[in-house]
Amino acid sequence: MNWMKAISSYLFTDRDFARWQNNWVLWFFLLSAAIIALYCINRWLQKKQLNQFKSETTLNNLFPNLSKNRSILRFMAWTTGFACIILSGANLQFGDKKEEVQRAGIDLMLCLDVSKSMLAEDLKPNRLTRAKLSINKIINSLGSDRIGVIVFAGDAFLQLPLTNDHSAAELFIQGIHTGIIPVPGTNIARALELANKSLPSSSPTNKAIVVITDGEEHDGRAIEIAEQLQEKDIKVFTIGLGSSKGSTIPDFNKNGRRIGVKKDRNASTIITRLNEPSLVALAEAGGGTYVRGSNQNLGLQSMLTKIGEIEKTEYEAKQYTSYSSRFQWFLAIGIMFIVMDLLILKRKGTWFKNN
């Protein structure tokens, strides 16, 4: 591909002026070279066979309509047409004008609980899957906002740094599972600390954090951190997943096969419950809002409205060049030569006897 870039650079020194949109199509010129080579070999073999006839008169008597020039002319027309069609597929584009696009939004960090309790099935199919649906809905509601993802259990890990590539964020979300953090527990405080560290203080954008969890094993330190974040104008929102009644936690073996429910050291079945009061207090301390997810309604609309009310800040200005395509030129010339090839007779006509 380097040779293609070299040719493009030679022909068009300013890539903002002209470019080939589909560089990979130019590889088909190698096919053209192979066809030309095969044609030359075939011509050489034909010539070798015709040289067996010592007399030109004998050759003309045996093949009165044979035209060497027409064969070459037809092949040249076909090859030229094929080359032009390749160029039309590569799509030559010329830059019309440059436009500066301003991006404005907020920095949003999503903190997702991946502790074993998120496998509870009081939300169908389980809490973690419903959490992923919540995140996808949040991502789909964003404009130019940058988004990052932190996963946490007994510890926290930055799964996806801030990005405005929302499609990439959705791919990262799909790969999240409960085994991604080996440390058991639900350390929301650690997740908030990492979120604060991952949100660049130098960025002019307004910032927010969304914590998605069942809130188990939540301590008071998370509320203190949320209060500190609010002082820095970083709002904290919470989404609670689960039921206050509680549910068992499925247990799986190393092969992913379900073998029952989780039990404690005393062989008693573990029941996991949504710690709703703590998540409400956490959201209030962080200046955000709390919503509770359910099977019927994820309850995100009010939160999305609040997030949408956060003032957008310009964080990036990019120049884009507007291009117009000129593939029609090469396509028209290519079709013209292909038609020319079809119109030229393979053998001599009455008007072409001397060729």
C-alpha positions in Angstrom: 0.0 0.0 0.0 3.0 2.3 0.4 3.5 2.5 -3.3 -0.1 3.7 -3.7 0.5 6.4 -1.1 3.7 7.4 -2.9 1.9 7.7 -6.2 -1.0 9.7 -4.6 1.5 12.0 -2.9 3.3 12.5 -6.2 0.2 13.2 -8.2 -1.6 15.2 -5.4 0.9 16.8 -3.0 -1.9 18.4 -1.0 -4.2 15.6 0.3 -6.7 18.3 1.2 -6.9 19.2 -2.5 -7.3 15.7 -3.9 -7.4 12.1 -2.7 -8.4 8.5 -3.7 -11.3 7.7 -1.4 -10.9 3.9 -1.8 -7.1 3.3 -2.0 -7.5 -0.5 -1.8 -9.2 -0.6 -5.2 -5.9 0.4 -6.8 -4.6 -3.1 -5.9 -6.7 -4.3 -8.9 -4.0 -2.8 -11.2 -1.9 -5.9 -10.2 -4.7 -7.9 -11.9 -4.4 -5.7 -15.0 -0.6 -6.3 -15.0 -1.2 -10.1 -14.8 -3.7 -10.0 -17.7 -1.2 -8.0 -19.9 1.5 -10.5 -19.1 -0.8 -13.4 -20.0 -1.7 -11.7 -23.3 1.9 -11.1 -24.2 2.7 -14.7 -23.5 -0.2 -15.8 -25.6 0.8 -13.5 -28.5 4.3 -14.9 -28.3 3.0 -18.5 -28.5 0.8 -17.6 -31.5 3.6 -15.9 -33.3 5.8 -19.0 -32.7 3.1 -21.2 -34.2 2.6 -18.9 -37.2 6.4 -18.8 -37.9 6.1 -22.5 -38.9 4.7 -21.2 -42.2 7.7 -20.2 -44.3 5.7 -18.4 -46.9 3.7 -15.2 -46.2 1.5 -16.2 -49.2 0.7 -19.6 -47.7 -0.2 -17.9 -44.4 -2.5 -15.4 -46.1 -4.2 -18.2 -48.1 -4.8 -20.3 -44.9 -6.0 -17.3 -42.8 -7.3 -14.7 -45.2 -9.3 -12.8 -42.5 -6.5 -12.8 -39.9 -5.8 -9.3 -38.5 -2.9 -8.9 -36.1 -3.5 -5.2 -35.7 -7.2 -5.6 -34.7 -6.4 -8.1 -32.0 -3.9 -5.7 -30.5 -6.3 -2.7 -30.9 -9.1 -4.6 -29.2 -6.9 -5.7 -26.3 -5.6 -2.1 -25.8 -9.2 -0.8 -25.8 -10.3 -3.4 -23.3 -7.3 -2.9 -21.0 -7.7 0.9 -21.0 -11.4 0.6 -20.2 -10.7 -1.9 -17.4 -8.0 0.5 -15.9 -10.4 3.4 -16.1 -13.1 1.4 -14.3 -10.6 0.6 -11.5 -9.8 4.3 -11.2 -13.6 5.1 -11.0 -13.9 2.5 -8.2 -11.0 4.2 -6.3 -13.1 7.4 -6.6 -10.9 10.5 -7.2 -12.1 13.3 -4.9 -11.3 17.0 -4.9 -11.6 19.2 -1.8 -14.2 21.9 -2.1 -13.8 23.7 1.2 -12.7 23.4 4.7 -15.1 23.7 7.6 -14.3 24.0 11.3 -16.6 21.9 13.6 -16.9 22.7 17.2 -17.6 19.8 19.6 -19.4 20.5 22.8 -20.5 18.2 25.6 -19.7 16.9 29.1 -17.4 14.2 30.4 -19.5 11.3 31.8 -17.9 8.4 33.7 -20.0 5.3 34.2 -19.2 3.1 37.2 -20.6 -0.4 36.8 -20.8 -2.9 39.6 -19.5 -6.3 38.5 -19.7 -8.1 41.9 -21.2 -11.6 42.1 -24.4 -10.2 43.6 -25.1 -8.6 40.1 -25.9 -12.1 38.9 -29.0 -12.2 41.0 -32.1 -12.8 38.9 -34.7 -10.5 40.6 -34.3 -8.5 37.4 -34.5 -10.6 34.2 -32.3 -12.1 33.0 -30.1 -10.7 35.8 -29.0 -7.5 37.3 -25.8 -7.1 35.3 -27.5 -7.6 32.0 -30.1 -5.0 32.9 -27.2 -2.7 33.9 -25.7 -3.1 30.5 -29.1 -2.2 29.0 -29.1 0.9 31.2 -25.7 1.9 29.9 -26.6 1.4 26.3 -29.7 3.6 26.7 -27.5 6.3 28.3 -24.9 6.1 25.5 -27.7 6.3 22.8 -29.0 9.5 24.4 -25.6 11.2 24.3 -24.6 13.7 21.6 -20.9 14.8 21.5 -20.4 13.9 25.2 -17.3 12.0 26.0 -17.9 8.7 28.0 -15.7 6.5 30.1 -16.4 3.2 31.9 -15.1 1.9 35.3 -15.9 -1.6 36.5 -15.8 -2.3 40.2 -16.3 -4.9 42.9 -14.0 -5.0 45.9 -11.6 -2.9 43.8 -12.0 -0.7 40.7 -10.5 -0.8 37.2 -10.7 1.8 34.3 -12.2 -0.3 31.6 -12.5 2.5 29.0 -10.9 5.9 29.2 -12.9 8.9 28.1 -13.8 8.8 24.4 -16.4 10.3 22.1 -16.5 7.0 20.1 -19.8 5.7 21.4 -19.7 2.6 19.2 -16.4 1.5 20.8 -18.0 2.1 24.2 -20.9 -0.2 23.4 -18.4 -2.9 22.3 -16.5 -2.6 25.6 -19.8 -2.9 27.6 -20.7 -6.1 25.8 -17.5 -7.8 27.1 -18.0 -6.9 30.8 -18.6 -9.9 33.1 -18.5 -10.5 36.9 -15.1 -12.3 36.7 -13.4 -9.1 35.4 -12.5 -8.0 39.0 -11.2 -10.9 41.2 -11.6 -9.0 44.5 -15.0 -9.7 46.0 -17.2 -6.9 47.5 -18.9 -3.7 46.4 -16.4 -0.8 47.0 -18.3 2.2 45.6 -15.8 4.6 47.3 -12.9 3.1 45.3 -14.9 3.5 42.1 -15.6 7.2 42.8 -11.9 7.8 43.6 -10.9 6.3 40.3 -13.6 8.2 38.5 -12.3 11.4 40.0 -8.8 10.6 39.0 -9.8 9.6 35.4 -11.7 12.8 34.8 -9.1 15.3 33.6 -9.0 18.4 35.7 -7.5 20.3 32.8 -10.5 19.7 30.6 -12.9 22.7 30.4 -16.0 20.4 30.2 -18.5 19.9 32.9 -18.4 16.4 34.5 -20.7 13.8 35.9 -20.5 10.2 37.3 -23.2 7.6 37.1 -22.9 4.6 39.6 -24.9 1.5 38.6 -25.0 -1.0 41.4 -27.2 -2.9 43.9 -25.4 -1.0 46.7 -24.5 -3.9 48.9 -21.6 -3.5 51.4 -21.8 0.2 50.9 -20.0 2.3 53.5 -20.1 6.0 54.6 -16.8 6.8 52.9 -18.5 6.9 49.5 -20.9 9.6 50.7 -17.9 11.7 51.8 -16.2 11.3 48.5 -19.5 12.3 46.7 -19.7 15.5 48.7 -16.1 16.3 47.8 -16.9 15.7 44.1 -19.9 18.0 44.3 -17.6 20.7 45.6 -15.6 20.3 42.4 -18.8 20.6 40.3 -18.8 16.9 39.5 -22.3 15.5 40.0 -22.9 11.9 41.1 -26.0 10.0 39.9 -27.0 6.5 41.0 -29.0 3.7 39.5 -30.2 1.0 41.8 -30.7 -2.5 40.4 -32.4 -5.3 42.4 -35.3 -5.7 44.9 -35.6 -4.9 48.5 -37.1 -8.4 49.1 -33.8 -9.9 47.8 -32.8 -12.8 45.7 -30.4 -15.7 45.7 -27.1 -15.6 43.7 -26.5 -18.3 41.1 -23.4 -20.3 41.4 -21.4 -21.6 38.4 -18.5 -23.9 38.0 -15.3 -23.2 36.0 -17.0 -24.3 32.8 -19.8 -21.8 33.3 -22.3 -24.5 34.2 -24.8 -23.6 36.8 -24.5 -25.8 39.9 -26.8 -24.1 42.4 -26.9 -21.0 44.5 -24.1 -19.3 46.5 -23.9 -20.1 50.2 -21.9 -18.7 53.1 -19.4 -20.6 55.3 -22.3 -21.9 57.4 -23.9 -23.4 54.3 -26.7 -20.9 54.5 -28.1 -19.5 51.2 -26.9 -16.0 50.6 -29.6 -13.4 49.9 -28.7 -10.2 48.1 -30.9 -7.1 48.5 -30.9 -3.6 46.9 -29.5 -1.1 49.4 -31.8 1.7 48.2 -31.5 4.2 51.1 -27.7 4.3 50.7 -27.9 4.9 47.0 -30.4 7.7 47.5 -28.1 9.3 50.1 -25.1 8.9 47.8 -27.0 10.7 44.9 -28.1 13.5 47.2 -24.6 14.0 48.5 -23.3 14.2 45.0 -25.9 16.7 43.8 -27.4 14.2 41.4 -30.5 12.0 41.3 -31.3 8.3 42.1 -33.4 6.1 39.9 -34.4 2.5 40.5 -34.4 0.0 37.6 -37.0 -2.6 37.2 -38.1 -5.3 34.7 -40.8 -3.0 33.2 -38.9 0.3 33.2 -35.3 1.1 33.7 -36.4 4.5 35.1 -33.7 6.4 33.3 -35.7 9.2 31.7 -35.6 11.5 34.7 -31.9 10.9 35.1 -31.2 11.5 31.4 -33.2 14.7 31.6 -31.0 15.9 34.6 -27.8 14.9 32.7 -29.0 16.7 29.6 -29.5 19.9 31.7 -25.8 20.0 32.5 -24.3 22.8 30.5 -22.3 21.7 27.4 -18.8 23.0 27.1 -16.8 23.3 23.9 -13.8 21.0 24.2 -12.5 20.4 20.7 -12.4 22.2 17.3 -11.6 20.2 14.2 -11.2 21.1 10.6 -13.0 18.9 8.0 -12.5 19.1 4.3 -15.6 18.7 2.2 -14.9 16.6 -0.9 -16.7 16.1 -4.2 -16.3 12.8 -6.2 -15.1 12.7 -9.8 -15.4 8.9 -10.4 -17.8 9.7 -13.3 -14.9 10.9 -15.4 -13.1 7.5 -15.3 -16.3 5.5 -15.5 -17.5 7.3 -18.7 -14.0 6.8 -20.4 -13.9 3.2 -19.2 -17.3 2.4 -20.7 -16.4 4.1 -23.9 -13.3 1.9 -24.4 -15.2 -1.3 -23.4 -17.8 -0.4 -26.1 -15.0 0.3 -28.6 -13.6 -3.2 -27.9 -17.0 -4.7 -28.6 -17.5 -2.8 -31.9 -14.1 -3.7 -33.4 -14.5 -6.9 -35.4 -12.2 -9.8 -34.6 -11.6 -10.5 -38.3 -11.0 -8.3 -41.3 -14.0 -6.7 -43.0 -14.2 -5.6 -46.6 -13.0 -2.1 -45.6 -10.0 -3.4 -43.6 -8.4 -5.9 -46.0 -4.9 -4.6 -45.9 -4.4 -5.0 -42.1 
